[in-house]
Amino acid sequence: MRPTLEVADILRRHGPAFRAAHAGHLSLGQIKAMAAIEACRTAALGGHVEGCQDCGHRRIAYNSCRNRHCPKCQAAAARDWLAAREADLLPVGYFHVVFSLPAEVADIAAQNKAAVYDLLFRAASQTMLTIAADPRHLGARIGITAVLHTWGSALTHHPHIHMIVPGGGISLDGQRWVSSRPAFLLPVRVLGKLFRRLFLSRLVELFDAGRLQFHGNRAALRDRSAFLRHLAPVRKKPWIVYAKPPFAGPAAVLAYLSRYTHRVAISNRRLMALDERGVTFRYKDYRRSGAERYRTMTLATDEFIRRFLLHVLPRGFHRIRHYGLLASGGRRDNLARARELLAAPPPAPEPDEGPEPPDHRPPCPCCGGRMLILETFERYAQPRAPPRPACSPGRSSP
């Protein structure tokens, strides 16, 4: 069922004025994301006419924009991605580890997304691989699936990495599987210290290489002394690495991944109202507990759009990455070796002719029958005749 309010509705109504007011201050990627979301599932992208094979009911379905920042276009992408990942799961427990950046560094990341987000991936993954390989801890090569999120629940800028890690790895000599303890993977304090050192040392290297830019109220950081003074407090404070308890089996891992891998900054389900006060939406206040954690917030419309656009990623930036045993170059051989050491059966071979892909079109609203495509039409066009519902006289088809 379509939510009563969508991000697309907000952008269609207020996007043109926002673009005019912020001309010259929006990136090309942000402008393209706004345009794609505004056009999503409208005649601007074309579509097709569907007809029920049982009762003849017809309806118009417009094409999706498929932009990765669109709240309506992630379900199909998540399904396809998860289907490909299901064969990679091993019969072991999986852990959830989160690496976050302190606010002082997040401010730098906001103006240098590609460079700093990439550094966040590299520092976090190297931290995990290094500590896991240390014989004083696990002494094994592990696999990592890492997902970048850049938002807090209130759409604030909060870059962090979610990692899904098998509870163990292949020994450094490749001869055995080394299992972690049932509820413990790696010491988070050790991870936090190494992550802080790796990230800050490489951030200074990026500055010295001229790869960081500063504008507006951060322009003073162009001076190296000011930049180092800005980082001085975070060198002394602990960087928290959060490790959740292991998942209850592979099915729980897939359920988690389906929620996190293709999530966008805010879903349409969280939107409550758009009126003269602005946009009202639900969010979680993680400083509270229990029922008080779930709260509502109203932002001026311009501020809501500004916060939403904070989380548009640079063009071509990969927000899902794999490391260690799951790195693309050796994934197949590493997983085969892991299953051999675990005495686990190999995944079922793919059939020569795969099964017919599932039909994700909603069923007929009249009889629940299967809807078939009868006609397609191009962008900015309409079908040759408006389809009339065969079972609901007097009602217009959605």
N, C-alpha and C positions, 0 to 999 in steps of 0.2 A: 504494500500500500504506500502511495506517495505521501511523504511528510507534508504537513500543512505549510511549512516554511522551509526553503532550501537556501543554501549559499548562493545558488544561481539567481534566485529571486532578488536577493540583496544586491548582487552585482548588476543585474539588469536595471534595477531601479536607481541605484546610486553610483554605479561604476562610471558612467560618462562624466559626471560632475567630479568624481574623485580623480580621474585621469587628467581632467582639465586643471584642477587645483594643484596637482603634483607633477605637471608636465616638466620633463627634464630630470626628475628625481626617481623615476621608476625604471627598472631594468627591462630589457627586451623580453626576458623570460617572464617577468611579472605581468607585463602587458599581454603577452601571448596566453598566459594562464587565465587571466581575466576574460579574454575574448573567447577562449575555448569553453570555459565554464558557462558563460552567458549563452553560448550557442548550443550547448549540449542538449540533445534530444528535442531540438526544434527543427522547423523546416529549413533553417539555415544550413543544416548538415545533410538534408535529404532523409530518405527513409523507405518504408515499404508498407504495403497493406497486407494484413494477416486475415485469414478466414478460418473459421472452425470447420474441421472436416466432418463433424457430426451434425451441428444445427445450422451451419452457414453464417453464424454471427461474424461480423467484420469489425476491424479496428485499425487505426493508423498507428504505426510505431516509428518514431524518428531515431536517427542514428546517434550513437554516443560520440563524445569528443575524444575519449581515450586518453585524456591528459592525466598524468599521474598525480596531479594535485586536485582533481575533481572528486568530490565526495561520492558521486553516483557511478563512477567508472572503475572502481577498484575491485568489486566482487568477482568479476570474470577473470581479471588478471590474477587475483589471489588464488582462485580455483586452479588455473593452469599451472601456476608456480608450485602450488602444494602437490599437485599430481606428480610433478617432476621430482620433488623432494622426498616423497613417500618411500621410494625405493632406497634412499640413502640412510634411512634410520637403522640403527644397530640395536640389538636386544639388550640394552643397558639403560641405567638411569641417566637422565639428562638434567643439567643444571642451567639456571638462568642467572647470568651475571650482568651487572649494569655499571658502566663507566660514565661519570658525569664530569662536566667542566665547571669550575667555580665561576661566579658571576663576573669577576674581573677579566677572565679569559673569554667568557661568552660575549662580552662587549666587543672584544677584538674580532671574534669570529663573525659577528653580525656584519662587519664591513669587509670581511675577507673569507667568504663562505667556502669557496672551492679549496683554498689552501689550508685553512684551519680544520675544516671537516675531514679532509683527507688525512691531515696529521692526527686527528683524533682516532681515526680508524687504525692508522699505522702504529701509533703509540700503544693503544689498547691491545691490539692483537699481538704485538711483540712482547708486551708485558705478560700476557697469558701464556704464550708459547715458551718464553724464557723461564718463568717460574715453574711451569709444568715439567720442563725438561730437566730441571735441577734435581739431582738424586736426593737432596735433603727434603724434597716435597713429593712429587709424583714420579719423576724420573721417566717420563714418557713423552712421545709426540702425540698431541691431541688434535682434534678437529674443532673448528669454530664456524658457526654461522652468525654473522653480525649484521644488525639492522640499525640505521641511524634514525633517531627522532630528534627534532629540533625544537619541540614545543613543550610547554607545561599545559596543564588542563585549562588555564585561563588564557591560552594563546600567547603567553609570554615566551621570550626567547630562552630556551633551556636545552642546549645541545647535549645529547647523551647517546650512548651506544648500548643496545640490548644484545646480549650474546646468548646463544643456545650452544651448550658444550656437553658432549658425551661424558659420562662419569668414568673416565679412564682413557687410555691411549696405548699405542704400540711402543714397546720398550725401545730404547735407543739403539739396541743391536738388532731390532726387528724380529726377535725370536719368541716373544710372548706378549700377551695382553696384560697391561697393568691396570687393575681396577682401583678407583678411588674409594675412600670410605663411604658408607651408605649415605650419610647426610653431610659430607664435607668434601669439597673439591680441592681448593687451594686457600691459603691464609690471606684474608682480605687486606690486612694491614701491610703485609709484604707487597701485595699487588698495588696498593695505593701509593706506597713510597716509590716503587720503580716506575709506575705510570707517571707520577709527578715529575720525576727526574728526566725521563725520556721526553715527555711532552714539552717541558719548559726549555730544555736544551735545544730541541729542534725548532721550537718557536723562535728562539733568539737567532738561530741559523737562518730561518726564513726572513727575519727582519734584516739581518746583515746582507742577505742576498737581494734585498730590494723587492721582495715578493709580498710585502704587506703594505696596505694603503690605509690612510686615516683621513677622515673628513669630518666636518662639523665640529661637534663638541669633543671629538677625539683627535683633532688636528695636532694638538700639542705632542702627541705620542710619536710624531715623526722624528723627534729628537731622541737619539739613542739613550741618553741619560734619563729622560723622562719615561721612556719605554721601560727601562730596567727598574726605575722606581715604582712604576705601576705594577710590575710583577713581583716586587719584593715581598709584599704581604702573603701572597699565595705560595711562596717558597717555604714559608714557615708553618702554614696551617696544614692539617691532614687532608688529603684528597680521599674522599669516601668512595670505596668500591663496594657495591651492594651485591650480595650473593643470596638468592632465594633458595629455599629447599628444593630438592629435585622433583621433577614431574612424576606423576603416577602413571608411567608407561608411555609408549610411543604415541598412542591416541591422544594423550594430553598434550604432548609436544606439538602435534599437528594442529590441535585446537588453539593452542597459544599462537603458533605461527600464523594461523589464519586471521587472528585478531591484530597482529602486530606488523607483519611484513608489508602490507599495502595500506596501512592506516594513513589518513591525512590529518591535518592539524585539528579539524573539528568535523564531526559527522553531522549530517542534517538532522538526525534524531535529537541532538542536543539543543537545537534552536527552538526557542519558545515564542518569540514575538518580534515584530518589526513595526515600530510606531514612531511618534514624534520624539520620544525620548532616546531612541536608538535601537540597538539589537540586544535582546535579552536571551541568555542561554544558560544551560546548566554546566556546572564544573565541579571538580573535586578539590577541596581544600585539605591537602595532605598534612597540615599542621593540626587538624582536628581528627577525632576518631568517632566511630559509630555513625549514627544517622546524621549527626551534625556535619559530617564531612561533605555531604552532598548539598550544594548551595546554588544560588542563581546570581548572575551578574548582568548588569546592563551597561553597555558601552555605547558612546556616540558612534553613529554609523561609520564616519570617517576613521575613527580609531579601530573599530572592528575590522574594517577592510585593511587598514595598515598592518594590524597584527596578523591577519590571515596571510598577507603577502610576505611577511617576514620569513615564512617557511617554504617559499618557492625556491627550489634547489637550482643551482647553476646547470646550464644545458649540458647534457651528457654525464652528469655526476651519478655514480652508482651508489644507491643507498642501501643495497643488500650485497654483502661481500662474504667470501668464504676463505678460510685460512687453514694452515696445517694440513691434516689429513684430508680436509674437504676442499682444498685449493684445486681449481679446475684442472690444472696440468696433470696431477696424479690422483685425482679423486677416485677413478674407477679401480685402479690397482690398489690404492690404500684401503678402500672399503672391502675389496675382495680379500686382502690379507687380514684385515681386522675380523671379518666373518670366519676366516679359516682358523685364526687363533682363538676365537670365541666358540668354535665348533657350532656355528650357526648356519642354517641352510642359506644358500644364495637366493636372491630375489627371483621370483618367477620370471622367465624370459618373456619378452614382449611378443605377442603374436605377429605373424607376418602381415596379417590384415587386422589392424586394430578394430575394436568395437566402435560402433557408430557413436560419435561424440554426443554427450547428453544435451537434450534440448532445454535451454535455459529460458525460453520464452514462457511467460505466464500462461496458464491454461485459460480456456474460454471462460469468461465471467458468467455465462449463462448456464452451461451444462458441464463445465470442467473438461471438455474435450481438447484435443490437440489442435493448436493453431498452426496453419501452414502459410507460407509466403505466397501471395497471389500476384503482387505487382510491386515493383520498385520505382522510385522517382529520385531525380537528382537534387542537388543542393538548391535551395531557394525555390523549389517547385512544390506543387501539391499533386496528389493523385488525380487521375482523370475525372473521377466523380467522388464526392464525399461518401465514404461507406456508411450505410445505415445499419444499425443493429437489427438482426433478424428476430431477436427474441425479446426486445425491450422497446416497443413502439413509443415514440415520442421522446426518447432519450438520445442524446448525442453520444457517439462513441468516443472514448478517451483518446 
